[in-house]
Amino acid sequence: MVGKTEIVLMQKLVIPDRQQVEIWLDQAGHEFWACDRCDGLHISSLQSLDGVLDSRLFIEPFGILFSTELDLKAGSAFLVQADMTRLNLGLPTLKLFLEMLESGHLLLVASDVLMTSKGVCYSQFSEFLAMTLEAKSWLYRECQSMHYILSEQEHCLPPVEGKFSFH
């Protein structure tokens, strides 16, 4: 009886720089773009969603940080905070937190990191990206279904005029 020989191809581990990450994103078929305001690579599939302010990869000395910011309705602050335990349990690889900007915008920030200081290969990067995109898509759908996300249409609503009395 002839035994099967399993060939394991070892992929070369690299500490990826921006150029390598761009090559891997192209290889994986993910559209991205770089803007002139930050050093991040914006991921088009999430960036194009209504209510997503930014979704980008940052190449840091410790690894690749993938951060996505959802623009939330101001009135949803307490609801989102109360729902954070459930969201965090559903998304164990993401770090979720609320951020209030000086402009008054409330953001739900979802971040994940791929540690690269000892090197990674393309398949590790690809798996990280796929898992994180799926988790963030789930988070987006959950926030949409709970009516937490501030839509583009709501940004453009004119202020309500009328007679209000606060005393």
N, C-alpha and C positions, 0 to 999 in steps of 0.2 A: 504494500500500500504506500502510495506516494503522498507525503504530507504537503499541505499547501504552505507556501512561503509567503509571508506577509511582508510587503515592502513598506517601510515607513519612511516617508520623505521628510527630512528635517528642514523646516523653513528657517532661513537666516533671521536671527534676531537683530533688530536695529533700534536705535534710539531715534525716533522719527523727528525730523524738523518740518517746517511748514511745507517745503517742496515735496517731501515724502508723503505727508498727509494728503496733499492735493492729488498726487499720483494715485494713492489708495482710494480716495473718494471717486476719482474718475474710473478706476478699475471696478469699483463696486457699483457704478452707475448712479451715483448720487449727484444731483446738480447742486452747485454751491457758487458763492460769489464773495468777493472781498470788497469791503467798502473803505472809504477814506477816513472814517471816524474812529475805527478801532482796528486791532490786529487780528480780529476773529475771521473765521471762514463761515459765512452764513449758509445754513442748510435750507435750501429752497423749499423742500417738501413741508417743513414746519413753518418757516418764515412766511409763507404765502397764506397761512390760515388766518381767518378773521379773528382778531383778538390776541394774536401772537405779536409782541413787539419785537423781540429778537430771539433768534435761535442760532447759536454759533459755537464753533469749536475754537478753543484757545490752546496753543501749543506752549506749555509751561515747562520749566526745568524738571518738575516732578512727574509730568504726564500730560495727557490731553484732557482738558476740561470741556465738557459739553453742557452749556447752559442755555436754558429756554425761559423766557419771561412772558407770562400771560397777563394781559391787562384786565384787571377785575373791576367790577362795579363797586363804587365806594360803599354802597349799602350792603355789600356782601361780606364785609370784613369779619363780622362776628360769626357768620355762617361758615365761612371758609375756615376760620380758626377752630371752630367746633368740629369741623369735618377733617382736620389735619391728621388725627389718629387713624381714621379709616383710610385716608389716602396714603399715608405712610406705610400702613400694613399691606396695602395693595401694591405698593411700589418699593420693595425693599432695597433696590439698587440706587434709587434716587434720593437725593437730599432735597427736601422741600422746605421753603420758608417764605414768609410774607415780608414784603418791603414796601415802605411808604416813601414815595418821592417827594421832593420839595414842591412839585407842581400839584400835589394832592393825589396823584395816581397811585392806586394800590396794585402791586404786582405779586403774583405767585411765581416764585423762581424755583425751577426744577433743574438740579445739577447732578451730573455723574462724572466720574473721572476714571480714566484708564491709566494706571501707573505704568510709566515707560522707562524709568531710570535704569532698569536692568535689561531693557530691550524687549521688543514685541515683534511679532511677525504680522503679515497681512491678515491671516485668518483670525488672529486675536482681535485686531482692529475691526475687521468686518463684523465679527460676532458682537463686539462691544457696541458698534454703531447700530446694528440691527436690533439688539435688545433694548438699547436706549431709545431709539426711534419708536419702537412698539410701546414702551412704557409711557413715553411722552404723548403718543397718540391716544392711549387709553386715558391718561390724565386730562387731555384736552376734551375728549368726548364726555368724561365724567363732569368736568366743569361746565361744559355746554349744557348738559342735561339738567344740571342743578341751577342753571341760569346765573352763574358766577361771572362769566366773561362779558366784558364790555365790547360790544360789536362796533364795527366801523360806522354803522348808521347811528348808533347812540352817541358817538363822538361828535357827530354833525348836527345833533338836535339843537335848535335854538333855545335859549333860556326861556323858562316859563314866566310869562308876565301875568300879573294879576294883583289883586289886593290881598296882602297877607298881613296878619297882625300877630306880633310876637309878644304882646303884653295884654 
